[in-house]
């Protein structure tokens, strides 16, 4: 048995895919110590891990931090760096008595690659987004002197490396924390430019396990008609105007509509609810997707891969961060279409769903990608790769 330090970001899309992997590790004899925020404590503990609370300090940082730069990429990397700078000493303080044998860490958040170097123990990257093996801008845009914000970022990197005692930190060390083993929760069939990745990247497909969620709707009510599932995720979901457009678009249609509005919106703020709608602040997403024919989504990676796992084509409405890139890949792969959030009308929603339902190519592509996800092996394949890596490292 080995002691595993699992370091993650504080977001559902980064946490959820790792939980089945954690349970499998524990079932196979590993002792897992999982670093995250208090809201995820119950999920972590219920999957057999020891929970390590990083405290209110990191939650406060996330609430207060604002991207202030004019260049989106430099600003985002600066945010990742400041997050790492806060997390690394917090985590080191918490694990003094644990002495982990190896680390599994998020590809973006937590500074797990830095902690691995400081402790001189093997580290594995857990990637819940698309894998990255290069910076996403032309090389000249990373030359010192190109942009004042870039120069400031290099200055902060140099200072961070000295403060943390790691010798050197590069932009890629912060942007994508690549290791000798990188577990990626998608398949090569959905990963952009898949042939550019070396053997250190293991594409295992979505990590989907039993969630034992409380079902607050009668799933049998979805039988007998086309089912449209609508969810804008867990973060930017306070969007009453959009939800009312959905009601206007699909009321009276010969279909069932499941609308998940999150806990910020409030059902009472919606216009009258049609008979063919089921509206909740939360739904058991996997159970609904098993019955869905089309998914209207914010194009978060977790939601998209779960939909395609169950062969559901997607109408993507990206809002922020990597959602635009994921929406482009949905379109490029042929698994769905993408709409601009600012331009949405009820008529557009109606026509988009009708288009996806009537064109067999969307369902066929979703089936192909879903098959590739299931064949990739999921969390069980990931654990096999981890144990192979342990043998190489004599753990």
ROMINU-841101 format. One record per atom (N, C-alpha, C): residue in one letter; x, y, z. Coordinates in steps of 0.05 Angstrom, whole numbers, padded with zeros to 5 digits, always signed. Each point is the difference from the previous one (the first is absolute). Layout:
AXYZ
...
// end
This chain:
X+00017-00024+00000
X-00017+00024+00000
X+00017+00025+00000
X-00008+00020-00017
X+00015+00025-00001
X-00019+00022+00010
X+00013+00022+00009
X-00015+00024+00007
X+00000+00018-00024
X-00024+00009-00008
X-00004+00016-00024
X-00010+00028+00008
X+00014+00021-00008
X-00010+00027+00004
X-00014+00009-00026
X-00026+00005+00002
X-00015+00008-00023
X-00007+00030+00002
X+00010+00016-00018
X-00004+00029+00001
X-00017+00009-00023
X-00021+00015+00007
X-00019+00008-00021
X-00009+00029+00003
X-00012+00011-00021
X-00013+00026+00001
X-00027-00003+00014
X-00012+00023+00004
X-00025+00001+00016
X-00023+00005-00019
X-00005-00018-00019
X-00022+00003-00019
X-00011-00028-00006
X-00027-00002-00003
X-00012-00026-00005
X+00012-00014-00025
X+00005+00015-00021
X+00010-00012-00024
X+00028-00012+00002
X+00015+00010+00020
X+00027-00012+00005
X-00002-00022+00021
X-00019+00002+00019
X-00002-00020+00021
X-00014-00026-00009
X-00023+00003-00013
X-00017-00023-00005
X+00014-00023-00016
X+00015+00006-00021
X+00012-00022-00015
X+00021-00016+00016
X+00010+00013+00022
X+00021-00014+00015
X-00011-00018+00022
X-00025+00003+00007
X-00011-00015+00023
X-00002-00030-00005
X-00009-00010-00024
X+00001-00029-00005
X+00029-00010+00001
X+00019+00015-00010
X+00028-00008+00000
X+00009-00003+00029
X-00007+00019+00017
X+00008-00001+00028
X-00012-00025+00013
X-00025-00005-00005
X-00012-00024+00012
X+00014-00026-00009
X+00007-00001-00026
X+00014-00024-00010
X+00027-00003+00013
X+00014+00023+00004
X+00026-00001+00013
X-00003-00011+00029
X-00019+00010+00014
X-00005-00008+00027
X-00008-00030+00001
X-00017-00009-00019
X-00008-00028-00001
X+00024-00018-00005
X+00020+00011-00013
X+00024-00017-00007
X+00022+00004+00021
X-00007+00013+00023
X+00019+00000+00022
X+00015+00026+00004
X-00003+00020-00017
X+00014+00025+00004
X-00014+00017+00022
X+00016+00015+00014
X-00011+00019+00020
X+00002+00028-00013
X-00023+00012-00005
X-00001+00025-00015
X-00006+00023+00018
X+00015+00021-00002
X-00004+00025+00014
X-00007+00021-00020
X-00024+00010+00001
X-00011+00017-00022
X-00003+00029+00009
X+00014+00018-00014
X+00000+00028+00006
X-00022+00015-00016
X-00019+00013+00014
X-00020+00015-00014
X-00014+00019+00019
X-00021+00013-00009
X-00015+00019+00016
X-00022-00014+00015
X-00011+00013+00021
X-00018-00013+00019
X-00025-00010-00014
X-00010+00013-00021
X-00025-00008-00013
X+00002-00028-00012
X+00024-00010-00005
X+00004-00026-00012
X+00007-00022+00020
X+00001+00008+00025
X+00008-00019+00021
X-00016-00026-00001
X-00026+00002+00000
X-00017-00024+00001
X+00005-00018-00024
X+00003+00011-00024
X+00005-00016-00024
X+00027-00014+00003
X+00020+00013+00010
X+00026-00011+00003
X+00000-00024+00020
X-00012+00005+00023
X-00001-00020+00021
X-00016-00024-00008
X-00023+00005-00014
X-00017-00022-00008
X+00013-00019-00020
X+00022+00009-00013
X+00015-00017-00018
X+00025-00011+00012
X+00002+00002+00027
X+00020-00015+00014
X+00026+00016+00006
X+00002+00025-00008
X+00024+00015+00004
X+00000+00015+00026
X+00023+00007+00010
X+00003+00018+00022
X-00001+00029-00011
X-00017+00016+00012
X-00003+00027-00010
X+00019+00019+00014
X+00013+00017-00016
X+00018+00021+00010
X-00011+00027-00008
X-00008+00016+00020
X-00013+00025-00005
X+00022+00022-00004
X-00001+00013-00023
X+00019+00021-00005
X-00008+00027+00012
X-00023-00001+00014
X-00008+00023+00016
X-00014+00022-00016
X-00009+00019+00015
X-00016+00022-00011
X+00018+00019-00017
X+00026-00001+00005
X+00018+00018-00014
X-00001-00002-00030
X-00001-00025-00010
X-00001-00004-00029
X-00028+00008-00011
X-00021-00007+00014
X-00027+00008-00009
X-00002+00030-00001
X+00011+00014+00019
X+00000+00029+00001
X+00016+00011-00024
X+00022-00013-00007
X+00016+00009-00023
X-00016-00002-00025
X-00015-00022-00004
X-00016-00004-00024
X-00022+00020-00002
X-00012+00007+00023
X-00022+00019+00000
X+00009+00028-00007
X+00024+00007+00009
X+00009+00028-00002
X+00018+00005-00025
X+00011-00021-00012
X+00019+00004-00022
X-00015+00009-00025
X+00010+00021-00013
X-00011+00010-00024
X+00022+00001-00022
X-00007-00009-00024
X+00019+00002-00022
X+00001+00029-00009
X+00024+00012+00004
X+00002+00029-00005
X+00014+00007-00026
X+00014-00019-00011
X+00016+00007-00024
X-00018+00002-00025
X+00012+00012-00021
X-00015+00003-00025
X+00003-00024-00018
X+00021-00016+00004
X+00005-00024-00017
X-00011-00025+00014
X-00020-00013-00012
X-00013-00022+00015
X+00018-00023+00008
X+00019-00008-00018
X+00017-00023+00007
X+00020+00006+00022
X+00014+00023-00003
X+00019+00007+00021
X-00014+00004+00027
X-00025+00011+00000
X-00014+00004+00025
X-00008-00027+00013
X-00009-00019-00017
X-00007-00026+00011
X+00024-00015+00012
X+00022+00001-00014
X+00024-00013+00011
X+00009+00013+00025
X-00002+00026+00002
X+00007+00015+00025
X-00018-00009+00022
X-00026-00005-00006
X-00018-00010+00021
X+00008-00028+00009
X+00007-00018-00019
X+00009-00027+00007
X+00025+00002+00018
X+00019+00018-00007
X+00024+00002+00015
X-00006+00010+00029
X-00016+00020+00002
X-00007+00010+00027
X-00015-00021+00016
X-00017-00016-00013
X-00013-00022+00013
X+00020-00021+00010
X+00019-00007-00017
X+00021-00019+00009
X+00016+00011+00023
X+00007+00025-00001
X+00016+00012+00021
X-00014-00001+00027
X-00027+00003-00001
X-00015-00002+00025
X-00003-00029+00009
X-00005-00018-00019
X-00006-00028+00007
X+00024-00015+00010
X+00023+00004-00012
X+00024-00016+00006
X+00007+00001+00030
X+00004+00024+00012
X+00006+00000+00029
X-00023-00010+00017
X-00025+00005-00008
X-00023-00010+00015
X+00001-00030+00002
X+00005-00013-00023
X-00001-00029-00002
X+00024-00012+00016
X+00024+00012-00004
X+00024-00010+00013
X-00004+00001+00031
X-00013+00020+00009
X-00005+00003+00029
X-00019-00022+00010
X-00019-00008-00017
X-00020-00020+00007
X+00010-00029+00000
X+00021-00005-00016
X+00008-00028-00004
X+00027-00007+00013
X+00008+00016+00019
X+00026-00005+00013
X+00002-00028+00011
X-00021-00010+00012
X+00001-00026+00013
X-00009-00023-00018
X-00008+00006-00025
X-00010-00021-00017
X+00022-00015-00015
X+00019+00014-00010
X+00022-00011-00016
X-00011-00018-00023
X-00012+00013-00020
X-00011-00016-00022
X+00021-00013-00017
X-00007-00022-00013
X+00019-00015-00017
X-00001+00012-00029
X-00023+00010-00008
X-00002+00013-00026
X-00024+00018-00001
X-00001+00017-00020
X-00020+00021-00002
X-00016-00005-00026
X-00026+00005+00001
X-00016+00003-00024
X-00012+00029+00002
X+00004+00016-00020
X-00009+00028+00002
X-00014+00009-00026
X-00016+00020+00004
X-00015+00012-00023
X+00020+00013-00019
X-00008+00000-00026
X+00018+00011-00021
X+00002+00030+00001
X-00018+00013+00014
X-00001+00029+00001
X+00003+00011+00028
X-00015-00010+00019
X-00001+00012+00027
X+00016-00015+00021
X+00010+00015+00019
X+00010-00013+00025
X+00030-00001+00003
X+00015+00004-00022
X+00029+00000+00003
X+00012-00027+00007
X-00014-00022-00008
X+00009-00027+00007
X+00027-00007-00012
X+00006+00011-00024
X+00026-00006-00012
X+00022+00013+00016
X-00005+00023+00011
X+00020+00013+00017
X+00004-00015+00026
X-00021-00009+00012
X+00002-00015+00025
X+00015-00027-00005
X-00005-00013-00023
X+00014-00024-00007
X+00030+00004-00001
X+00008+00023-00012
X+00029+00006-00001
X+00012+00006+00027
X-00015+00015+00016
X+00009+00007+00027
X+00003-00024+00018
X-00018-00019-00002
X+00001-00025+00016
X+00016-00022-00013
X+00008+00005-00026
X+00016-00020-00015
X-00014-00027-00001
X-00026+00000-00007
X-00015-00024-00003
X-00014+00000-00027
X-00007-00024-00011
X-00013-00001-00027
X-00026+00014+00000
X-00007+00012-00022
X-00025+00015-00003
X-00014-00007-00026
X-00026-00002+00001
X-00017-00007-00022
X-00020+00022-00005
X-00003+00007-00025
X-00019+00022-00008
X-00027-00011-00006
X-00021+00012+00012
X-00028-00007-00005
X-00013+00023-00016
X-00008-00006-00025
X-00009+00020-00019
X-00030-00003-00006
X-00016+00018+00012
X-00029-00001-00005
X-00009+00018-00023
X+00019+00014-00013
X-00006+00016-00024
X+00013-00014-00023
X+00001+00012-00024
X+00017-00010-00021
X+00029+00001+00008
X+00016-00020-00009
X+00028+00000+00005
X+00014+00022-00016
X+00022+00011+00011
X+00015+00021-00013
X+00030-00009+00000
X+00013+00003-00022
X+00029-00006-00001
X+00016+00024-00011
X-00013+00022-00003
X+00013+00025-00008
X-00017+00024+00008
X+00012+00023+00001
X-00014+00024+00006
X-00018+00008-00024
X-00024+00011+00005
X-00019+00003-00022
X+00002+00026-00016
X+00024+00011-00001
X+00004+00024-00016
X+00026-00003-00016
X+00003+00016-00021
X+00025-00002-00016
X+00025+00006+00017
X+00023-00013-00006
X+00024+00003+00017
X+00009+00029+00005
X-00004+00018-00020
X+00010+00027+00004
X-00016+00015+00022
X-00024-00011+00006
X-00016+00013+00021
X+00009-00008+00028
X+00021-00016+00002
X+00012-00007+00026
X+00029+00009+00003
X+00008+00017-00018
X+00027+00012+00001
X+00000+00024+00019
X+00019+00001+00018
X+00002+00023+00018
X+00001+00026-00016
X-00015+00020+00009
X-00002+00025-00014
X-00023+00002-00019
X-00014-00022-00005
X-00023+00001-00019
X-00023+00016+00011
X-00005-00003+00027
X-00023+00013+00012
X+00006+00006+00029
X-00008+00024+00010
X+00006+00006+00028
X-00011-00020+00020
X-00024-00011-00005
X-00011-00020+00018
X+00015-00026+00000
X+00011-00007-00023
X+00017-00024-00002
X+00026+00004+00016
X+00012+00024-00002
X+00024+00005+00015
X-00005-00001+00030
X-00023+00011+00008
X-00008-00001+00028
X-00004-00029+00009
X-00011-00016-00017
X-00005-00028+00006
X+00027-00015+00003
X+00019+00005-00018
X+00026-00012+00003
X+00014+00008+00027
X-00004+00025+00007
X+00012+00010+00025
X-00013-00015+00024
X-00026-00004-00001
X-00014-00014+00021
X+00009-00029+00001
X+00004-00012-00024
X+00009-00028-00001
X+00028-00003+00013
X+00018+00018-00006
X+00027-00001+00012
X-00001+00003+00030
X-00017+00019+00009
X-00002+00004+00029
X-00013-00024+00014
X-00019-00012-00013
X-00014-00024+00011
X+00020-00023+00002
X+00016-00004-00020
X+00019-00022+00000
X+00020+00003+00023
X+00009+00025+00005
X+00019+00005+00022
X-00014-00003+00027
X-00024+00010+00002
X-00014-00002+00025
X-00007-00029+00008
X-00007-00016-00020
X-00007-00028+00005
X+00024-00019+00000
X+00022+00010-00010
X+00025-00017+00000
X+00000-00022-00020
X-00011+00005-00024
X-00001-00021-00021
X+00019+00006-00023
X+00017+00020+00002
X+00020+00005-00021
X-00011+00016-00023
X-00021-00011-00014
X-00011+00014-00023
X-00029-00008-00003
X-00016+00019-00009
X-00028-00005-00008
X-00005+00012-00027
X-00011-00017-00018
X-00006+00010-00027
X-00030+00006-00002
X-00008+00013-00022
X-00029+00004-00004
X-00015-00026-00002
X+00013-00020-00013
X-00014-00026-00003
X-00003-00014+00027
X+00020+00004+00018
X-00003-00012+00027
X-00025+00009+00014
X-00008+00025-00006
X-00024+00011+00013
X-00025-00006-00016
X+00002+00003-00027
X-00024-00003-00017
X-00010-00029-00002
X+00019-00019-00003
X-00008-00028-00001
X+00022-00016+00013
X-00006-00013+00023
X+00020-00011+00017
X+00007-00029-00008
X+00012-00003-00023
X+00007-00026-00012
X+00020-00015+00018
X-00005-00027+00000
X+00018-00018+00015
X+00008-00023-00017
X+00015-00019+00012
X+00007-00024-00015
X-00024-00018-00007
X-00021+00003+00016
X-00025-00014-00005
X-00022+00021+00002
X-00017+00002-00021
X-00022+00019-00001
X-00026-00014-00007
X-00018-00001+00019
X-00026-00013-00004
X-00019+00020-00011
X-00012-00005-00024
X-00018+00018-00013
X-00027-00012-00002
X-00021+00014+00009
X-00027-00012+00002
X-00016+00005-00026
X+00012-00005-00022
X-00014-00001-00026
X+00014-00021-00017
X-00010-00004-00024
X+00013-00019-00018
X+00014+00015-00023
X+00016-00014-00014
X+00013+00012-00023
X-00020+00009-00022
X-00023-00013+00000
X-00021+00006-00019
X-00012+00028+00004
X+00003+00011+00024
X-00011+00026+00006
X+00022+00021+00007
X+00024-00009+00005
X+00022+00018+00007
X+00010+00015-00026
X+00002+00026+00000
X+00011+00014-00023
X+00029-00008-00005
X+00007-00003-00025
X+00027-00007-00008
X+00012-00023+00016
X-00013-00023+00001
X+00008-00022+00018
X+00027-00012-00006
X+00008+00001-00026
X+00025-00014-00007
X+00025+00016+00009
X-00004+00024+00010
X+00023+00016+00008
X+00009-00006+00029
X-00014-00018+00014
X+00007-00006+00027
X+00016-00026+00003
X+00020+00001+00017
X+00018-00023+00004
X-00013-00020+00018
X+00014-00022+00006
X-00010-00022+00015
X-00005+00006+00029
X+00010+00022+00010
X-00005+00007+00028
X-00029+00008+00004
X-00015+00006-00021
X-00028+00007+00002
X-00017-00024-00005
X-00016-00007+00020
X-00018-00023-00001
X-00029+00009-00001
X-00012-00003-00023
X-00028+00009-00004
X-00019-00022+00008
X-00011+00003+00024
X-00016-00022+00012
X-00030+00004-00003
X-00008+00022-00012
X-00029+00005-00002
X-00011+00011+00026
X-00026+00007+00000
X-00013+00010+00024
X+00002-00019+00024
X+00004+00011+00023
X+00001-00015+00025
X-00027+00001+00013
X-00017-00020-00006
X-00028+00001+00008
X-00005-00024+00018
X-00007+00006+00025
X-00007-00021+00019
X-00028+00004+00011
X-00009-00017+00018
X-00026+00003+00013
X+00001+00024+00019
X-00019+00018-00002
X+00000+00024+00017
X-00020-00002+00023
X-00018-00019-00001
X-00020-00003+00022
X-00014+00026+00007
X-00008+00014-00021
X-00013+00026+00004
X-00030-00003+00007
X-00010+00018+00016
X-00029+00000+00005
X-00014+00009-00025
X-00020-00016-00009
X-00015+00006-00024
X-00025+00016+00008
X+00000+00026-00008
X-00023+00017+00008
X-00019+00004-00023
X-00002-00020-00018
X-00020+00000-00021
X-00006-00029-00008
X-00023-00004-00011
X-00008-00027-00008
X+00010-00004-00029
X+00021-00017-00002
X+00013-00003-00026
X-00018-00013-00020
X-00020-00016+00009
X-00018-00013-00019
X-00016+00020-00015
X-00003+00024+00011
X-00015+00021-00014
X+00013+00008-00027
X+00026-00008-00003
X+00014+00008-00024
X-00004-00020-00023
X-00013-00022+00006
X-00003-00021-00021
X-00021+00008-00020
X+00003-00008-00025
X-00021+00003-00020
X+00002+00024-00018
X+00018+00019+00006
X+00003+00024-00017
X+00030+00006-00003
X+00006+00017-00020
X+00027+00012+00000
X+00005+00015+00025
X+00024-00002+00011
X+00007+00013+00025
X+00023+00021-00006
X-00005+00025+00007
X+00020+00021-00002
X+00008+00006+00029
X+00026-00002+00005
X+00011+00007+00026
X+00016+00026-00002
X-00005+00019+00018
X+00012+00026+00000
X+00014+00005+00026
X+00026+00006-00001
X+00015+00008+00024
X+00023+00018-00007
X+00003+00021+00016
X+00022+00019-00004
X+00022-00004+00021
X+00002-00024+00011
X+00022-00006+00019
X-00005+00010+00028
X+00021+00001+00016
X-00002+00006+00028
X+00011+00028+00008
X+00012+00014-00019
X+00013+00026+00007
X-00016+00024-00011
X-00001+00003-00027
X-00013+00023-00012
X-00029-00008-00008
X-00016-00007+00020
X-00027-00010-00007
X-00023+00017+00009
X+00006+00024+00010
X-00021+00019+00008
X-00009+00016-00024
X-00018-00012-00016
X-00006+00012-00026
X-00030-00004-00006
X-00016+00015+00015
X-00029-00003-00002
X-00010+00007-00029
X+00013+00020-00012
X-00009+00008-00027
X+00004-00023-00020
X+00022-00015+00002
X+00004-00023-00017
X-00020-00022+00005
X-00005-00006+00026
X-00018-00021+00007
X-00028+00006-00010
X-00009+00025+00002
X-00026+00008-00011
X-00001-00003-00030
X+00022+00005-00014
X+00001-00004-00029
X-00003-00030-00006
X+00011-00017+00017
X-00003-00029-00004
X-00030-00008+00003
X-00013+00012+00020
X-00028-00006+00005
X-00017+00009-00025
X+00007+00024-00010
X-00014+00010-00023
X+00005-00017-00024
X+00024-00010-00003
X+00008-00016-00023
X-00014-00027-00002
X-00004-00013+00023
X-00008-00028-00001
X-00028-00005+00013
X-00014+00020+00010
X-00026-00004+00011
X-00019-00011-00021
X-00015-00020+00007
X-00020-00011-00019
X+00012-00019-00021
X+00027-00003+00000
X+00012-00018-00020
X-00005-00029+00009
X+00001-00018-00020
X-00003-00029+00006
X+00027-00012+00009
X+00008+00010+00024
X+00025-00009+00011
X+00000+00006+00030
X+00016-00015+00015
X+00004+00006+00028
X+00026+00017+00003
X-00002+00020+00017
X+00023+00017+00004
X+00008+00000+00030
X+00024-00008+00006
X+00011+00001+00027
X+00019+00024+00002
X-00007+00019+00017
X+00015+00025+00003
X+00012+00001+00028
X+00026+00000+00001
X+00014+00002+00026
X+00010+00029+00002
X-00011+00015+00020
X+00006+00029+00002
X+00020+00007+00021
X+00010-00019+00016
X+00019+00007+00021
X-00014+00013+00024
X+00016+00005+00021
X-00012+00009+00025
X+00000+00031+00002
X+00010+00014-00021
X+00001+00029+00001
X-00024+00013-00012
X-00015-00014-00017
X-00021+00013-00016
X-00027+00001+00015
X-00010-00022+00009
X-00026-00001+00013
X-00022-00004-00019
X-00015-00022+00003
X-00022-00007-00018
X-00021+00022-00001
X-00004+00013+00023
X-00021+00021+00002
X+00005+00024-00018
X+00024+00002-00010
X+00007+00023-00018
X-00006-00006-00029
X-00007-00025-00006
X-00006-00008-00027
X-00029+00007-00008
X-00005+00003-00026
X-00027+00002-00009
X-00015-00026+00004
X-00025-00002-00005
X-00016-00024+00005
X+00013-00024-00013
X-00001-00023+00015
X+00014-00024-00009
X-00018-00018-00016
X+00006-00005-00025
X-00017-00017-00017
X-00001-00029+00010
X-00021-00014-00009
X-00004-00028+00009
X+00022-00019-00009
X+00014+00007-00023
X+00020-00018-00010
X+00028+00005+00011
X+00002+00018+00021
X+00025+00007+00013
X+00002-00013+00027
X+00025-00008+00007
X+00007-00008+00027
X+00023+00019+00008
X-00004+00017+00020
X+00020+00020+00007
X+00008-00005+00029
X+00026-00002+00004
X+00012-00004+00027
X+00025+00017+00003
X+00007+00006+00025
X+00025+00014+00004
X+00024-00019-00003
X-00005-00026+00001
X+00021-00020-00004
X-00013-00026-00009
X+00012-00014-00019
X-00010-00026-00009
X+00024-00020+00000
X-00006-00026+00002
X+00021-00020-00003
X+00008-00002-00029
X+00021+00014-00008
X+00006+00004-00028
X+00004-00026-00015
X+00015-00019+00011
X+00005-00025-00014
X-00026-00014-00006
X-00018-00001+00019
X-00025-00014-00005
X-00017+00014-00021
X+00000+00026-00001
X-00015+00015-00020
X+00013-00005-00028
X+00027+00001-00001
X+00013-00003-00026
X-00004-00028-00012
X-00004-00020+00017
X-00006-00027-00010
X-00026+00000-00016
X-00017+00020+00005
X-00027+00001-00013
X-00002+00023-00020
X+00020+00017-00002
X-00002+00024-00016
X+00005-00005-00029
X-00011+00016-00018
X+00004-00001-00029
X+00017+00024-00009
X-00001+00022+00014
X+00017+00024-00006
X+00006+00013+00027
X+00025+00011+00001
X+00009+00014+00024
X+00007+00028-00007
X-00014+00020+00011
X+00008+00028-00002
X+00018+00007+00023
X+00025+00007-00006
X+00020+00001+00021
X+00018+00024-00003
X+00012+00008+00023
X+00020+00022+00000
X+00027-00009-00011
X+00002-00026-00007
X+00024-00011-00011
X+00023-00003+00020
X-00007-00004+00025
X+00021-00008+00019
X+00010-00028-00006
X+00025-00005+00004
X+00012-00025-00008
X-00013-00024+00013
X-00006+00002+00026
X-00012-00022+00014
X-00027-00007-00012
X-00017+00020-00004
X-00027-00004-00010
X+00001-00012-00029
X+00018+00011-00016
X+00001-00008-00028
X+00009-00029-00002
X+00020-00008+00015
X+00010-00028-00001
X-00021-00019+00011
X-00014+00008+00021
X-00022-00017+00010
X-00022-00004-00021
X-00007+00022-00014
X-00020-00002-00020
X+00008-00019-00023
X+00025+00004-00009
X+00009-00017-00023
X+00004-00029+00009
X+00007-00004+00025
X+00003-00027+00011
X-00027-00015-00004
X-00022+00014+00004
X-00026-00012-00003
X-00012+00006-00028
X+00017+00008-00019
X-00006+00003-00028
X-00021+00022-00006
X+00001+00021+00016
X-00020+00022-00003
X+00013+00023-00015
X-00010+00008-00024
X+00011+00023-00014
X-00007+00026+00015
X+00015+00022-00006
X+00001+00023+00017
X-00006+00026-00016
X-00016+00017+00012
X-00001+00028-00009
X+00016+00016+00021
X+00023+00009-00008
X+00018+00014+00019
X-00005+00030+00000
X+00000+00011+00024
X-00002+00030+00003
X+00022+00008+00020
X+00025+00002-00010
X+00022+00005+00018
X-00001+00028+00011
X+00010+00003+00025
X-00001+00026+00013
X+00028+00011+00008
X+00018-00018+00008
X+00025+00010+00011
X+00022-00021-00001
X+00025+00008+00006
X+00022-00018+00003
X+00004-00019-00023
X+00004-00026+00006
X+00005-00019-00022
X-00025-00009-00014
X-00023+00010+00007
X-00025-00009-00012
X-00002+00007-00030
X+00012+00022-00008
X+00000+00007-00029
X+00017-00021-00016
X+00023-00008+00011
X+00016-00020-00013
X-00015-00027-00001
X-00013-00007+00021
X-00015-00026+00001
X-00023+00001-00020
X-00014+00023-00002
X-00022+00003-00019
X+00010-00003-00029
X+00024+00012-00005
X+00012-00003-00027
X+00005-00030-00006
X+00010-00014+00020
X+00005-00029-00005
X-00025-00016-00004
X-00021+00008+00013
X-00026-00013-00004
X-00008+00003-00029
X+00003+00024-00011
X-00008+00006-00028
X+00019-00014-00019
X+00027+00002+00006
X+00020-00013-00017
X-00004-00030-00002
X-00007-00012+00022
X-00003-00030+00001
X-00027-00008-00013
X-00019+00018-00002
X-00026-00006-00011
X-00020-00010+00021
X+00006+00004+00026
X-00018-00010+00021
X-00021+00020+00008
X-00001+00023-00014
X-00021+00019+00007
X+00006+00027-00013
X-00014+00021+00009
X+00003+00027-00010
X+00005+00019+00023
X+00008+00024-00007
X+00007+00020+00020
X-00015+00026-00006
X-00010+00013+00021
X-00014+00026-00003
X+00014+00021+00017
X-00003+00025-00008
X+00011+00022+00016
X-00019+00008+00022
X+00010+00002+00024
X-00017+00005+00023
X-00015+00026-00002
X+00013+00021-00011
X-00011+00026-00002
X-00023+00002-00020
X-00001-00019-00019
X-00019+00002-00022
X-00024-00018+00003
X-00003-00014+00022
X-00020-00021+00003
X-00029+00012-00001
X-00017-00013-00017
X-00028+00006+00000
X-00015-00026+00003
X-00026+00001+00009
X-00016-00024+00002
X-00001-00015-00027
X-00004+00015-00021
X-00002-00013-00027
X+00026-00015-00007
X+00023+00012+00007
X+00025-00012-00005
X+00004-00026+00015
X-00009+00000+00025
X+00001-00025+00016
X-00018-00021-00011
X-00024+00007-00008
X-00018-00020-00012
X+00011-00012-00025
X+00011+00018-00018
X+00010-00010-00026
X+00026-00016+00004
X+00016+00007+00019
X+00025-00014+00005
X-00005-00029+00010
X-00018-00003+00018
X-00007-00026+00010
X-00012-00017-00022
X-00018+00012-00015
X-00013-00014-00022
X+00021-00009-00021
X+00020+00017-00005
X+00022-00007-00019
X+00016-00024+00010
X+00007+00001+00026
X+00016-00022+00011
X-00015-00026+00001
X-00026+00002+00006
X-00017-00025+00001
X-00004-00012-00028
X-00002+00018-00020
X-00007-00010-00027
X+00023-00010-00017
X+00024+00009+00007
X+00024-00008-00015
X+00014-00023+00013
X+00000-00023-00012
X+00010-00025+00012
X+00030+00002+00005
X+00015+00017-00014
X+00029+00002+00003
X+00008+00007+00029
X-00016+00016+00013
X+00007+00008+00027
X-00002-00023+00019
X-00021-00016-00002
X-00002-00024+00017
X+00021-00020-00007
X+00006-00004-00025
X+00020-00020-00009
X+00027+00008+00011
X+00007+00025-00001
X+00026+00009+00011
X+00001-00003+00030
X-00022+00007+00013
X-00001-00004+00029
X+00004-00029+00008
X-00012-00018-00015
X+00003-00029+00005
X+00030-00008-00003
X+00012+00010-00021
X+00029-00007-00005
X+00017+00010+00022
X-00003+00025+00009
X+00016+00011+00021
X-00006-00014+00027
X-00026-00005+00005
X-00007-00014+00024
X+00012-00028+00002
X+00001-00014-00023
X+00013-00026-00001
X+00030+00002+00006
X+00013+00021-00011
X+00029+00004+00006
X+00004+00006+00029
X-00018+00014+00013
X+00002+00006+00029
X-00001-00026+00016
X-00020-00016-00006
X-00003-00024+00016
X+00023-00020-00004
X+00010-00002-00025
X+00022-00018-00006
X+00026+00009+00012
X+00002+00026+00006
X+00025+00011+00012
X+00005-00010+00028
X-00021-00008+00014
X+00003-00014+00025
X-00006+00016+00025
X-00002+00027-00002
X-00007+00016+00023
X+00018-00002+00024
X-00011+00003+00024
X+00016+00001+00024
X+00015-00026+00005
X-00011-00023-00009
X+00014-00025+00005
X+00026-00001-00017
X-00002+00009-00025
X+00025+00002-00016
X+00020+00019+00012
X-00011+00023+00011
X+00018+00019+00012
X+00016-00012+00023
X-00014-00015+00017
X+00014-00012+00023
X+00020-00021-00009
X-00005-00015-00022
X+00020-00018-00010
X+00025+00015-00009
X-00004+00022-00014
X+00024+00017-00008
X+00015+00010+00025
X-00015+00007+00020
X+00013+00010+00025
X+00017-00022+00013
X-00011-00024+00001
X+00014-00022+00012
X+00025-00009-00017
X-00003+00002-00026
X+00023-00005-00017
X+00022+00021+00005
X-00008+00024+00004
X+00019+00022+00006
X+00014-00005+00027
X-00016-00009+00019
X+00011-00006+00026
X+00022-00021-00002
X-00004-00020-00016
X+00021-00021-00004
X+00025+00012-00011
X-00003+00017-00020
X+00024+00013-00012
X+00015+00016+00021
X-00015+00012+00018
X+00013+00017+00021
X+00006-00016+00025
X-00004-00026-00001
X+00006-00018+00023
X-00015+00008+00025
X-00025+00007-00003
X-00017+00008+00023
X-00015-00024+00011
// end
